[in-house]
Amino acid sequence: QEQLVESGGGLVQAGGSPILSCTASGLTVNQYTIAWFRQAPGKEREFVASHVHKDGSSHSADSVKSRFTISSDIAKNTVHLQMNSLTPEGTAVYYCNVDTYFGQGTQVTVSS
């Protein structure tokens, strides 16, 4: 059974650099496009970043470009999101996405 489990969220001070992780089971992450989405309070879920293993390309939203980096650890079948220079606008539930599957989300709250 396919499952994605996120971790690494919590309360972070503005300017902080947390790393979110997403461990997959039942599917192999390096066979798919991987991505992170987020949903802020009162807003729709939005794209954050993605990586296409097939061609090695990565993409990110303009709002996080040069601050957030998506990567994968093939040995651990895990997807990461390195977030730098967080601002309060980064407060959201962050979701891991592999193929058509989403995790349950992890809350990131940025304090000013």
Secondary structure per residue as TSV (DSSP state, phi and psi in degrees):
chain	resnum	aa	ss	phi	psi
A	1	Q	-	360.0	131.1
A	2	E	-	-75.4	135.6
A	3	Q	E	-152.2	139.6
A	4	L	E	-122.7	130.8
A	5	V	E	-126.7	116.0
A	6	E	E	-87.7	155.5
A	7	S	E	-154.4	167.1
A	8	G	-	103.4	-1.7
A	9	G	-	-80.5	-176.7
A	10	G	E	141.8	-160.5
A	11	L	E	-90.6	126.1
A	12	V	E	-130.0	140.9
A	13	Q	E	-78.2	148.1
A	14	A	T	-55.0	136.8
A	15	G	T	93.0	-7.2
A	16	G	-	-73.2	169.6
A	17	S	-	-136.4	68.4
A	18	P	-	-76.5	162.8
A	19	I	E	-120.8	125.2
A	20	L	E	-93.6	144.9
A	21	S	E	-126.1	153.5
A	22	C	E	-142.1	111.3
A	23	T	E	-97.2	128.8
A	24	A	E	-102.7	146.2
A	25	S	E	-137.6	143.7
A	26	G	S	84.4	-3.3
A	27	L	S	-154.4	153.1
A	28	T	-	-102.8	117.0
A	29	V	G	-62.8	-31.8
A	30	N	G	-77.9	4.0
A	31	Q	G	-97.4	-1.5
A	32	Y	S	-134.3	167.8
A	33	T	E	-75.3	133.6
A	34	I	E	-112.0	153.0
A	35	A	E	-157.4	162.4
A	36	W	E	-124.0	139.5
A	37	F	E	-124.8	166.2
A	38	R	E	-146.8	154.9
A	39	Q	E	-134.6	112.8
A	40	A	-	-82.6	158.8
A	41	P	T	-56.0	128.0
A	42	G	T	76.4	6.8
A	43	K	S	-123.0	165.6
A	44	E	-	-80.4	159.0
A	45	R	-	-63.7	136.8
A	46	E	E	-130.2	153.7
A	47	F	E	-70.9	140.0
A	48	V	E	-112.7	-57.3
A	49	A	E	-161.0	156.7
A	50	S	E	-147.1	160.8
A	51	H	E	-141.6	129.7
A	52	V	E	-101.4	108.8
A	53	H	T	-65.3	-29.7
A	54	K	T	-60.5	-41.3
A	55	D	T	-119.7	1.5
A	56	G	T	77.6	8.4
A	57	S	E	-85.1	149.7
A	58	S	E	-128.4	150.4
A	59	H	E	-139.6	150.0
A	60	S	E	-146.2	156.6
A	61	A	-	-67.5	149.4
A	62	D	T	-57.4	-33.2
A	63	S	T	-68.3	-19.1
A	64	V	T	-122.0	-2.4
A	65	K	T	-55.2	134.9
A	66	S	T	76.7	-5.7
A	67	R	T	-110.7	-32.2
A	68	F	E	-110.1	142.7
A	69	T	E	-133.7	129.5
A	70	I	E	-99.4	142.0
A	71	S	E	-153.9	171.1
A	72	S	E	-136.1	148.2
A	73	D	E	-111.4	100.0
A	74	I	T	-63.6	-38.8
A	75	A	T	-62.0	-33.7
A	76	K	T	-100.7	0.2
A	77	N	T	53.1	47.0
A	78	T	E	-129.5	144.5
A	79	V	E	-110.4	138.9
A	80	H	E	-121.3	155.2
A	81	L	E	-132.0	108.6
A	82	Q	E	-86.5	121.4
A	83	M	E	-114.3	126.0
A	84	N	-	-117.5	153.6
A	85	S	S	51.3	50.1
A	86	L	-	-63.3	144.0
A	87	T	-	-118.3	164.9
A	88	P	G	-57.1	-24.2
A	89	E	G	-68.0	-11.4
A	90	G	G	-83.4	-1.8
A	91	T	-	-65.8	120.3
A	92	A	E	-175.8	169.6
A	93	V	E	-91.6	126.1
A	94	Y	E	-102.2	132.1
A	95	Y	E	-118.5	135.4
A	96	C	E	-87.8	143.9
A	97	N	E	-135.4	126.1
A	98	V	E	-132.9	122.4
A	99	D	T	56.5	-122.9
A	100	T	T	-100.4	8.8
A	101	Y	E	-102.6	143.3
A	102	F	E	-122.5	148.1
A	103	G	-	-80.0	-177.1
A	104	Q	-	-82.7	-12.4
A	105	G	-	96.5	152.3
A	106	T	E	-133.3	132.1
A	107	Q	E	-80.0	130.8
A	108	V	E	-119.5	121.8
A	109	T	E	-118.4	121.6
A	110	V	E	-104.5	120.1
A	111	S	E	-94.9	142.1
A	112	S	-	-90.2	360.0
